[in-house]
Amino acid sequence: MTTDLSEATLVASTDRIRGAGGSSIAITFEGLAIRHWEQVRLRLHSTLETPCAEYGDVVLPGVHLEGQKVFFRTNNLVRTRLCSPGTATAEVAVNGEAYEATSLVFTMTNDPAYRALFVYNSGINDFGWTYAHNVGRMAVAESFGLAIETLYVEWVPVSCPASLSDANLDDVRL
């Protein structure tokens, strides 16, 4: 195992990232000794010829380590700073060292946000189970920003969960 990034092989779990954020990128550092995974940083740089108004690099900290694989999570800065859609190149800083260029290239898409529907058997203001789950739904929406759109529908009978397919979808709320 080396501590020199130039001698390591980097393999990304994907070559596509969503402009709305919410993409997970796992990079395997083959042959590299990672001493402090929390100091691993991935810096993305757009290769656009005509940048957008808020153009700039996006730095993503490592959020988890499994063996030699470090996980990163994108956010909506991919759209606003890297001006997706387009292509982004990657630089990596490991063990608190300076950034080094890599051969990793990502295609940035403007795929729509993920949508999650929360189905409740009572009203969201019951101050019980449904209330607590709705607080969690709002935390998910706040945490992931533009990457996820959460929707909910109330008063779906427990005795007949299939009734959701018959429900008037106008009752679904943001």
N, C-alpha and C positions, 0 to 999 in steps of 0.2 A: 504494500500500500504506500502510495506517495502522498505528499501534501501539496504537490505542484499540479494545479488545475490543467496546465497545458499537456500533462502526461496522462490525464484521465480521459475516459470516454463518457460522453453525456448522451443519454437516451431519454427523450421526452415521451410521455404517455399519449400525447396528442399533437397534432400539428394545426388544430383549429381552436380559436378562442372566440367567445361571443362578445360582441360589442356592448351588450347590456350587462355584462358581468356574469358571475355565477359559474364560470368555468373552473374546473379543477385541473391543474397541471402537476403531474408528478414527474420529477426528473431523477433518473438513476445516475449516480456518479460512480461509474465502474472504475475500480482501481484507485479511488481517492479516499484518504482518511479524513472524515469529517469530524472535527473535534467539537465544534459548537454549532449544531444545526440551527439554533435560533439566530445565528449570525449570518446565515445563508440568505442572500438577496438575489432576486431575479429582476433585471432591468430590461424593459422592453422599449424598443425605439422604432417608430414608424418609418417606413421607407418611402413615404409620399413625396412626390415632387412639389405639390401645392398643399402645404399644411393648412389645417383649420385654425380658427381663432384662438383656441386654448392649447395649441400644439405644444407638446413636450413629452419627455420620457415618463414612463410609469414604473415605479419600483414596488415590487411585491416581496414581502418578507416570507420566509419559510414558516409554515404553520404546524408541520408535523414531520416526524422522521420515522421511517420503517426500514431498518437495515441501511442500505446505501441510497434509499429513495427519499427525496425531500418533496413535500407537497406544498403547492402554492394555490391560492384562490384569487381569481381575478375579480375586479369590481367594474363599475360603470365608467371609470376613467379610461378604459380601453376605447370607449366611444368618444368621450369628450377631449381627451388629451392625445390619443393616437389616431383619432379621426377615422375610425373604422367605417366602411370596410377597407381592406387593404392588406398589407403585409408588414409584419414586425420582426425585427431581428432581436436576438437576446444576448445579454451580457450577464455574467454571474460573478458574484463576490462570495467567497467561501472562507470560513474561519476568520472573519474580520479583515481579510485582505482586500486589495483594490479590485475593481471590476476588471474582468477579462472577457474579450470577445469569444463567442462560441459559434458553432456551425448551426445552431438551432434557429429555425425560421418558422413563424406561425402565420397562418392565414386568419385574418380577423373578419368576422361576419357581422351582419346586422340582424341576426336571427332574433325573433321576438322573445320577450321575457317568458320564463316558465310561468305556468298558471297552476295554482293550487286551489282546490275547492274544499272548504271546510263545511261539513254537513252537521247541523246541530238538531237535537230532538226537542229543544226548548228555546226560549228566547235568550239572547246574549246578555241580558241584564238580570239574570236569575241569581247572581252572586254565588253560584255553585260551580259545578263541573263545566257547564257551557261557558260561563263567564270566564273561568280560568283558561279554557282552551282558546277563547277569543282573545284574551290578553296575549297568549302565546302566538296566535296568528298575527297580531299587530306587531309583536317583537320580530317575527320572521320578516314581515314587510319592511320594518325599519332597518333591520340588520342587512338585508340583501338589496335594498334600494330598488333600482330599476331592473334588477336581474330577475325578480319574481313579482308576479301580480297575484295577490291573494283575494279570493272571493269567498263569500259564505252564504248559506241559506239556512233559515231557522224553521223550526216547527215541522221537521220531517218525522213522521211517526216511526218509532222503534219497531213496532209490530209489522211494519210493511216497508222495509228499506227500498224495495223496488219502486215505491211511489215517487222516488226522486226523479226517475225517468219520465214520470207522468206530470211532474211539478211544472208549474208555469215558470220558465226560466227568467221571467221578468222580476221574480222574487230574489234572484241572486244579486248580492250587493258587494260592492268593493270595500 
